[in-house]
């Protein structure tokens, strides 16, 4: 059996299990060229093949048609859509995604389900198939979880077992074979999802009438707000040192200093964590 026919046979088996598939080349990319000019992708809305993961189908007749249009196809993709996500663990070029995953699991208290779908890659890595709750959308990401860990989410795909790449064949776990994907651990799901956008607190207006310390804090806030981009952290530290001195002599509340200076730092683009660390660091030796 040729690699093309082998890939088609395995793709049809995956389609029968409900996975949307499409043919790929030996380079693991979609095998049917786009019908459009470079840079244009209507995501298959035109009805023509050649839209990569958007060609993927569970219809066996359509699968055969796609492979008929791709005589050089030696593999197939499995589209990550609906509830399916793929965790791509790389082990190559000095990067060990298994070690990264183990450390991540230890830090956040989760383990990958042993009986979930696992497809081993020719380079020694693996594609772990997992499911997410209904209605949850996981984005694709490369390395955001850590070195050697990529996420194949909505609009992405994993290479199907029985596909041939330049370095060899993709294959199910040799002892377990196919097992249905299991739910992604909740702690890992949180890491896969993008962080919620930071809500920048509205700055309060500090009463300044007859209040020298209040006027001083207002001036220190302006120092942060008007700082040139490359000096924002250092200006924040300087302003915080001055403000903490007013806290030490009893003229300002620590909560006001933190709220006003961190709020100003967020407005000029500093991260909340960085701003909090800088303001806290500035207090050392001043308020003791």
Secondary structure as GFF3:
##gff-version 3
##sequence-region A 1 288
A	DSSP	alpha_helix	3	16	.	.	.	ID=ss1
A	DSSP	beta_strand	21	24	.	.	.	ID=ss2
A	DSSP	three_ten_helix	52	55	.	.	.	ID=ss3
A	DSSP	alpha_helix	60	68	.	.	.	ID=ss4
A	DSSP	beta_strand	75	80	.	.	.	ID=ss5
A	DSSP	beta_strand	84	89	.	.	.	ID=ss6
A	DSSP	beta_strand	91	92	.	.	.	ID=ss7
A	DSSP	beta_strand	95	96	.	.	.	ID=ss8
A	DSSP	alpha_helix	97	108	.	.	.	ID=ss9
A	DSSP	beta_strand	118	120	.	.	.	ID=ss10
A	DSSP	beta_strand	126	131	.	.	.	ID=ss11
A	DSSP	beta_strand	141	146	.	.	.	ID=ss12
A	DSSP	beta_strand	149	152	.	.	.	ID=ss13
A	DSSP	beta_strand	156	159	.	.	.	ID=ss14
A	DSSP	beta_strand	164	165	.	.	.	ID=ss15
A	DSSP	beta_strand	168	169	.	.	.	ID=ss16
A	DSSP	beta_strand	171	172	.	.	.	ID=ss17
A	DSSP	beta_strand	182	183	.	.	.	ID=ss18
A	DSSP	alpha_helix	186	192	.	.	.	ID=ss19
A	DSSP	alpha_helix	212	225	.	.	.	ID=ss20
A	DSSP	three_ten_helix	229	231	.	.	.	ID=ss21
A	DSSP	alpha_helix	232	248	.	.	.	ID=ss22
A	DSSP	alpha_helix	254	267	.	.	.	ID=ss23
A	DSSP	alpha_helix	272	282	.	.	.	ID=ss24
###
